[in-house]
């Protein structure tokens, strides 16, 4: 099992939206960054755990836990000219973009803000991609020790 952090803007799709979906499961579509796509396509497996991160909000931070429910498959929104994430260069015979299905596990007892995570950037989270300057990826790996440390910040 591996661990991940996945970012979403709560105004577009937040942890509450995931919890409200049938089966509490939703395709994670619209990823249009090759590095993030490669992680989904090549590395994510069902059962992998996800820190659900609300971005582009005040304050940004980790708000819940999800899990990978289905391994990567072609992102059909790339082929739909009416879809928000349409990519005219993507071909169903040779898909460019992939998605995984994610399933809600739980809300955190409290939000762990980006500022709080950055406060540990010189210690336990020094190698955590989220706290590095200029990191804009919407999906990133989380090491097991980082996962445990971050969930320890949640408190009782």
C-alpha positions as CSV (number, residue, x, y, z in Angstrom):
1,X,0.0,0.0,0.0
2,X,1.2,3.5,-0.8
3,X,0.1,6.9,0.4
4,X,-0.8,10.0,-1.6
5,X,-2.0,13.6,-1.2
6,X,-4.6,14.8,-3.7
7,X,-5.6,18.4,-4.0
8,X,-9.0,19.7,-5.0
9,X,-10.7,23.1,-4.7
10,X,-13.6,22.7,-2.3
11,X,-15.8,25.0,-4.5
12,X,-15.4,22.6,-7.4
13,X,-15.3,19.3,-5.5
14,X,-14.6,19.0,-1.8
15,X,-14.5,16.2,0.8
16,X,-18.2,16.8,1.5
17,X,-19.0,16.2,-2.1
18,X,-17.1,12.9,-2.1
19,X,-18.9,11.8,1.1
20,X,-22.2,12.5,-0.6
21,X,-21.6,10.6,-3.8
22,X,-23.3,7.2,-4.3
23,X,-21.0,4.6,-2.7
24,X,-19.0,7.6,-1.5
25,X,-16.9,7.0,-4.7
26,X,-16.0,9.4,-7.5
27,X,-13.7,9.3,-10.6
28,X,-10.8,11.7,-10.1
29,X,-10.9,13.2,-13.6
30,X,-9.4,16.2,-15.2
31,X,-5.8,15.7,-14.3
32,X,-3.8,17.4,-17.1
33,X,-0.3,17.3,-15.8
34,X,1.9,14.5,-17.1
35,X,3.8,13.9,-13.8
36,X,0.5,13.6,-11.8
37,X,-1.0,11.5,-14.6
38,X,2.0,9.1,-14.5
39,X,1.6,8.6,-10.7
40,X,-2.1,7.8,-11.2
41,X,-1.5,5.6,-14.2
42,X,1.7,3.8,-13.1
43,X,1.7,3.8,-9.3
44,X,-1.7,4.1,-7.7
45,X,-3.5,0.9,-6.7
46,X,-6.8,0.1,-5.0
47,X,-6.4,0.4,-1.3
48,X,-3.8,3.1,-1.4
49,X,-4.6,5.8,1.1
50,X,-5.1,9.5,0.2
51,X,-4.8,12.7,2.2
52,X,-7.7,14.8,0.8
53,X,-6.4,18.4,0.5
54,X,-8.5,21.5,0.0
55,X,-6.6,24.0,-2.2
56,X,-7.2,27.5,-3.4
57,X,-9.2,28.4,-0.3
58,X,-8.6,30.1,3.0
59,X,-7.0,28.4,4.7
60,X,-5.8,25.5,2.5
61,X,-5.2,22.2,4.2
62,X,-5.8,18.5,4.7
63,X,-9.4,17.8,5.5
64,X,-10.0,14.1,5.2
65,X,-8.9,10.7,4.1
66,X,-9.9,8.8,1.0
67,X,-8.6,5.7,-0.7
68,X,-8.0,4.5,-4.3
69,X,-11.1,2.5,-5.2
70,X,-10.2,1.6,-8.8
71,X,-6.9,1.5,-10.6
72,X,-6.2,3.9,-13.4
73,X,-8.3,3.9,-16.6
74,X,-8.6,6.3,-19.5
75,X,-10.2,9.7,-18.6
76,X,-13.2,9.8,-20.9
77,X,-13.6,13.6,-20.3
78,X,-10.6,14.1,-22.6
79,X,-12.6,12.7,-25.5
80,X,-15.8,14.7,-25.0
81,X,-15.8,18.0,-26.8
82,X,-18.4,19.3,-24.4
83,X,-16.5,18.4,-21.3
84,X,-14.5,20.9,-19.2
85,X,-11.4,18.8,-19.5
86,X,-11.6,18.0,-23.2
87,X,-8.3,17.5,-25.0
88,X,-8.6,17.4,-28.8
89,X,-5.2,15.7,-29.1
90,X,-6.3,12.8,-26.9
91,X,-7.3,9.6,-28.8
92,X,-9.4,6.8,-27.3
93,X,-7.2,4.3,-29.2
94,X,-4.1,5.7,-27.4
95,X,-5.3,7.6,-24.3
96,X,-3.2,10.5,-23.1
97,X,-5.0,11.1,-19.8
98,X,-6.0,8.7,-17.0
99,X,-8.0,8.8,-13.8
100,X,-8.6,6.7,-10.7
101,X,-11.7,6.3,-8.6
102,X,-11.4,7.5,-5.1
103,X,-13.6,6.5,-2.1
104,X,-14.3,8.5,1.0
105,X,-12.9,7.1,4.2
106,X,-13.5,9.9,6.8
107,X,-13.2,13.6,7.6
108,X,-10.2,14.5,9.8
109,X,-11.2,15.6,13.3
110,X,-9.8,19.0,12.4
111,X,-8.3,20.6,9.3
112,X,-4.5,20.5,9.2
113,X,-3.6,23.7,7.5
114,X,-0.7,24.3,5.1
115,X,0.7,26.8,7.5
116,X,0.8,24.1,10.2
117,X,2.5,21.6,7.8
118,X,5.1,24.3,6.8
119,X,5.9,24.8,10.4
120,X,7.5,21.3,10.3
121,X,9.3,21.8,7.0
122,X,12.7,21.8,8.8
123,X,11.9,18.6,10.7
124,X,9.6,15.7,10.1
125,X,8.2,17.1,6.9
126,X,11.4,18.4,5.3
127,X,11.1,16.0,2.4
128,X,7.4,16.4,2.0
129,X,6.7,17.8,-1.5
130,X,3.8,20.0,-0.4
131,X,5.9,22.2,1.8
132,X,8.6,22.8,-0.9
133,X,8.5,26.2,-2.6
134,X,7.0,26.2,-6.1
135,X,5.3,22.8,-5.8
136,X,2.1,23.0,-7.8
137,X,1.3,19.3,-8.4
138,X,-2.2,18.2,-7.6
139,X,-1.1,14.7,-6.7
140,X,2.0,13.8,-4.7
141,X,3.4,10.8,-2.9
142,X,3.5,10.7,0.9
143,X,6.1,8.6,2.7
144,X,4.7,6.3,5.5
145,X,6.6,8.3,8.2
146,X,5.1,11.6,6.8
147,X,1.6,10.0,6.8
148,X,1.9,9.0,10.4
149,X,3.3,12.3,11.4
150,X,0.6,14.3,9.7
151,X,-2.2,12.2,11.1
152,X,-0.6,12.6,14.5
153,X,-1.2,16.4,14.1
154,X,-4.9,15.7,13.9
155,X,-5.0,15.1,17.7
156,X,-7.4,13.0,19.8
